[in-house]
Amino acid sequence: MPSIAEARIRRILFIGVFITYAWFFQGGGWNQNARYDQVWRLVEDGTFDINEYFEDPTRRNTNDFSFYQGRYYPNKPPGVSLLGLPAYTVLVFIEGMSGLDPYSSWKLFHVNAHLVCAFSVSLLSACLVASLFTTLNYLRPSPAGWRVVVVLAYGLGTMALPWSTLFQAHQPSAALTFLMFAVLLYQEYGVQCSDSQKEPKRPPSDLDLLAGFLGGIALMVAYNNAPVIALVMGYRLVGPRPIRGLCTMAIGMVLPVAFLLLYHWVCFGHPLATSYTYENEQFVTADGKVFDFPTLKAVWGITFSEWRGLFYGSPVLVFCVPGFVYFCKQRCGRLPEALVCIGTVVFYFVLNTSFINWHGGWCSGPRYMIPSLPFMVCALHFLSGRLRLAMIGLAGVSVCIQFALTAVDPSTPHQVTNPTKYSFQQLFQNKVSINNQGVLEMFPPEHEGQGTPQPRHAWSSFNVGELIGLSGVMSLLPLLVVWTIAGSSLWLVGRWRSHG
């Protein structure tokens, strides 16, 4: 019976956060535009290049490109674009059968882009949230109510919320690497934590194969996931039949990695020539550097500064520090798991602080740290006593901050020195979805005095409430109703479970 309640809680969390993530469409930007361009070209023309958006100056919409032998490509691996293919293929088929041209209307075009993001990045992020609820129980068995608090602190109180609404690689990287880890945890502890005595134990090779496949997809999404994939594979060595497990994981990675190498060969002339090899020189220093030694400015900038500070935008994450101490000290023998989580956080921290553009350009936080966040919040699970109460309070603050950033525009211009303050100011002025840059535009129309927004730019970014006719802050009220229903459902399931 309790296992049925756990499944119901997972479903409620999944549905609730998916609706939340899919509620928002954040409009254009160089990063997502390059990926959207590749999706459109793959479905409509069957090619990986995005030349069409460079040959016509009026359609150029990104500087995030690589250039090789007369052809332009996104300066990123193809994983996110491939995640968006199924949704756009279905949309093109349906609209074709209905006689609609996706380019005939600015609003229709951007609704398509919204659905592509919702049924790729947002959907994958919702899977991550549901998985995290169960995974925490493998790390340390605990009441479902506390795990729900930790999961919601992550899903709604960190940068996972705004970046689950953007067609970028950060949140898919978080989802795929953590799901890879979660599969191995299920293999190791799932049967022990199960409330059902009849649950069969799956053969380890099945799950190792799945974990390897997820790792391969994660590498297709972002090259810098490779060290974390290696770390998780190293964790497999502490499990049963380690050599066999590693070999099975490697087999699982063969198909996605082979596709990635083939992509490099087709686009850049060599299997080991990545999109970074020929990327726009704007993103490298004069001596060709992309990374350098971390600086104190970068360390402060991505931790506590009001500009890009992780703990400024999500103060709840401060409690990860004592959480990791308890994680390492617990008696149930989870030190290897703690080291995987700590190692992931340290890697992305060093990566972010050593990147020459550590601030991330137009954004509202240290976006290169996003893949580490599900590993980081695992530490919150180990808090107890007064620390739990304090954590719950700061989780509420964090949710308010991240919700404001998401409702207004998480890709705030780099000259905005305090994105959090800026977002609340916009909300108090009854403004939401303020990004006027369309997916087919290089800059917002008002950028550096180049022009003024046209009526069509009202649909460059939007939320579902605006689609159904609401405006301003009122467009967020239906989502709050969804939250109320989801919260009531969780409470009812908890009551049902407590009464057997």
PyMOL commands that set and color helices and strands:
alter all, ss='L'
color gray80, all
select helices_A, chain A and resi 2-22+30-45+52-55+57-59+79-97+106-139+144-157+160-163+170-193+204-221+223-238+242-268+281-283+296-303+310-313+315-329+335-354+367-382+386-408+419-428+447-449+455-459+464-467+472-498
alter helices_A, ss='H'
color red, helices_A
select strands_A, chain A and resi 24-25+65-68+71-74+462-463
alter strands_A, ss='S'
color yellow, strands_A
deselect
rebuild
show_as cartoon
